[in-house]
Amino acid sequence: MDVMDVGQNIEALLVTANRSISVKIPLELDDGTIRVFKGYRVQHNNARGPFKGGLRYAPDVDLDEVRSLASLMTWKTALTRLPYGGAKGGIAVDVKELNRGELERLTRRFVNRIHDFIGPQTDIPAPDMNTNAQTMAWIMDQYSMLHGHNPAVVTGKPVDLYGAEGRESATGRGVVYVIEELMKDEGRDLAETTFCIQGLGNVGSYAARFLDGLGAKIVGVSDVSGAVYDEAGLPVGEILEHVRKGGDVKGYAGGDALPGEELLTLPCDVLVPAAVGDVINRENMREIRASYIVEAANGPVTPEADDHLRERGVILVPDILANAGGVVVSYFEWVQNLQNFSWKEKQANAELHSTITEAYRRVRKLAKRRGLDLRTAAFVLAIGSVGKATVLRGIY
Ligand SMILES: NC(=O)c1ccc[n+]([C@@H]2O[C@H](COP(=O)([O-])OP(=O)(O)OC[C@H]3O[C@@H](n4cnc5c(N)ncnc54)[C@H](O)[C@@H]3O)[C@@H](O)[C@H]2O)c1
């Protein structure tokens, strides 16, 4: 925090969340069994605007994880100059154990528990791991039953139900816009640069597709089932088609099959973790061979590994910059919903490009001017902006 220079009083205000909500969500399964799930929403900071952040469904979701992800959202929206604060939420559930109807009832019941705390000018959820446009449609519908028609209460909705064209691919697209800028700065040709991508869900698969489209050489990909590697470059289109049809990377017959965790230590120029948190850690940090890491996932590198990699000269683009494309296009969706107007995808992509590349340029410029790594520079800008808004509003 010293390098941020925001003063001790403001520091205390910024590290704690404004509100943490934990709720019990009972659900009767189709077979009559009653199960009780835990749901969370943490609203970290709203000095710059309504709380904003995703909802994730995963067995290990807990208050600590949601709290730290909520603060990342505060810094992410500040860094990209969106008029939002930060929040995050989720339900501790293994989605594979529930069918579609059960998931819908779970989601609607969760909304019933938290609807008084969310809203288009209060807190606007969005998709994250294991939630998608359909989940957002259920949330919008349930909220609208309680508060009247209100599509702007969530973003990442289906395009046929007030969603924005370009939202689904936005995070992966933003990751690639950032990679293009980074490669330009580093004087590297994409076609001569090798990439490994961990995770082929929403973020990883779009990032892989766009990188492939630009002629980059993707030598390794993985998902939760395993990894595949080919130093000559993988047929990305074919693998993505295999995954789209419900296959997993392990079941793909091509390239060398490897255990999933080995993906991170394969030889490549750029490593793109796009799956879960804490995957680059004390255990494997010394074996990382990439020269660049672009954090497409939230928090994939532990603080200890971050220090170690920085000392080794690995250049890392932090999550609050690299994966901000999703929240940028969520913001466009919210603006369109509030105005009852819709943009074409071309416009969303162009606006995303300028928003994210400008944020990258600000970070890079400050890093150069003050001799900082990119993560510290990004935090200096983001925390400075939230601190300033807090002081201007006054403490009451
Ligand atoms: N979806 C968004 O718009 C968005 C925006 C910003 C950040 N993120 C972050 O990006 C990450 C991925 O999100 P997503 O929406 O693509 O999720 P997703 O659920 O669509 O996909 C997750 C992918 O990760 C893989 N995976 C899970 N555990 C793994 C492991 N241990 N090793 C290797 N692969 C593993 C899964 O098989 C899947 O391919 C998360 O950290 C999320 O918070 C997502």
PDBQT file of the ligand as one rigid body, heavy atoms in Angstrom, charges set to zero:
ROOT
HETATM    1  N1  LIG A 401     -16.609 -15.167 -18.027  1.00  0.00    +0.000 N 
HETATM    2  C1  LIG A 401     -16.182 -13.924 -17.900  1.00  0.00    +0.000 C 
HETATM    3  O1  LIG A 401     -16.694 -12.981 -18.546  1.00  0.00    +0.000 OA
HETATM    4  C2  LIG A 401     -15.034 -13.607 -16.988  1.00  0.00    +0.000 A 
HETATM    5  C3  LIG A 401     -14.652 -12.263 -16.827  1.00  0.00    +0.000 A 
HETATM    6  C4  LIG A 401     -13.528 -11.967 -16.061  1.00  0.00    +0.000 A 
HETATM    7  C5  LIG A 401     -12.828 -12.977 -15.448  1.00  0.00    +0.000 A 
HETATM    8  N2  LIG A 401     -13.228 -14.276 -15.584  1.00  0.00    +0.000 N 
HETATM    9  C6  LIG A 401     -12.422 -15.300 -14.924  1.00  0.00    +0.000 C 
HETATM   10  O2  LIG A 401     -11.889 -16.190 -15.894  1.00  0.00    +0.000 OA
HETATM   11  C7  LIG A 401     -11.776 -17.502 -15.338  1.00  0.00    +0.000 C 
HETATM   12  C8  LIG A 401     -12.515 -18.486 -16.229  1.00  0.00    +0.000 C 
HETATM   13  O3  LIG A 401     -13.880 -18.088 -16.308  1.00  0.00    +0.000 OA
HETATM   14  P1  LIG A 401     -14.864 -18.707 -17.416  1.00  0.00    +0.000 P 
HETATM   15  O4  LIG A 401     -16.052 -17.828 -17.420  1.00  0.00    +0.000 OA
HETATM   16  O5  LIG A 401     -14.124 -18.979 -18.682  1.00  0.00    +0.000 OA
HETATM   17  O6  LIG A 401     -15.252 -20.078 -16.714  1.00  0.00    +0.000 OA
HETATM   18  P2  LIG A 401     -15.854 -21.384 -17.394  1.00  0.00    +0.000 P 
HETATM   19  O7  LIG A 401     -16.582 -22.075 -16.305  1.00  0.00    +0.000 OA
HETATM   20  O8  LIG A 401     -16.560 -21.068 -18.666  1.00  0.00    +0.000 OA
HETATM   21  O9  LIG A 401     -14.544 -22.240 -17.810  1.00  0.00    +0.000 OA
HETATM   22  C9  LIG A 401     -13.583 -22.659 -16.890  1.00  0.00    +0.000 C 
HETATM   23  C10 LIG A 401     -12.582 -23.532 -17.640  1.00  0.00    +0.000 C 
HETATM   24  O10 LIG A 401     -11.520 -23.855 -16.753  1.00  0.00    +0.000 OA
HETATM   25  C11 LIG A 401     -11.293 -25.252 -16.768  1.00  0.00    +0.000 C 
HETATM   26  N3  LIG A 401     -10.731 -25.653 -15.482  1.00  0.00    +0.000 N 
HETATM   27  C12 LIG A 401     -11.333 -25.666 -14.272  1.00  0.00    +0.000 A 
HETATM   28  N4  LIG A 401     -10.463 -26.090 -13.335  1.00  0.00    +0.000 NA
HETATM   29  C13 LIG A 401      -9.287 -26.323 -13.975  1.00  0.00    +0.000 A 
HETATM   30  C14 LIG A 401      -8.020 -26.764 -13.571  1.00  0.00    +0.000 A 
HETATM   31  N5  LIG A 401      -7.772 -27.053 -12.289  1.00  0.00    +0.000 N 
HETATM   32  N6  LIG A 401      -7.043 -26.889 -14.516  1.00  0.00    +0.000 NA
HETATM   33  C15 LIG A 401      -7.286 -26.606 -15.808  1.00  0.00    +0.000 A 
HETATM   34  N7  LIG A 401      -8.464 -26.165 -16.253  1.00  0.00    +0.000 NA
HETATM   35  C16 LIG A 401      -9.452 -26.039 -15.351  1.00  0.00    +0.000 A 
HETATM   36  C17 LIG A 401     -12.631 -25.859 -17.062  1.00  0.00    +0.000 C 
HETATM   37  O11 LIG A 401     -12.513 -27.183 -17.566  1.00  0.00    +0.000 OA
HETATM   38  C18 LIG A 401     -13.137 -24.876 -18.126  1.00  0.00    +0.000 C 
HETATM   39  O12 LIG A 401     -12.551 -25.182 -19.387  1.00  0.00    +0.000 OA
HETATM   40  C19 LIG A 401     -12.285 -17.384 -13.900  1.00  0.00    +0.000 C 
HETATM   41  O13 LIG A 401     -11.187 -17.117 -13.064  1.00  0.00    +0.000 OA
HETATM   42  C20 LIG A 401     -13.199 -16.176 -13.958  1.00  0.00    +0.000 C 
HETATM   43  O14 LIG A 401     -13.345 -15.555 -12.692  1.00  0.00    +0.000 OA
HETATM   44  C21 LIG A 401     -14.318 -14.612 -16.333  1.00  0.00    +0.000 A 
ENDROOT
TORSDOF 0
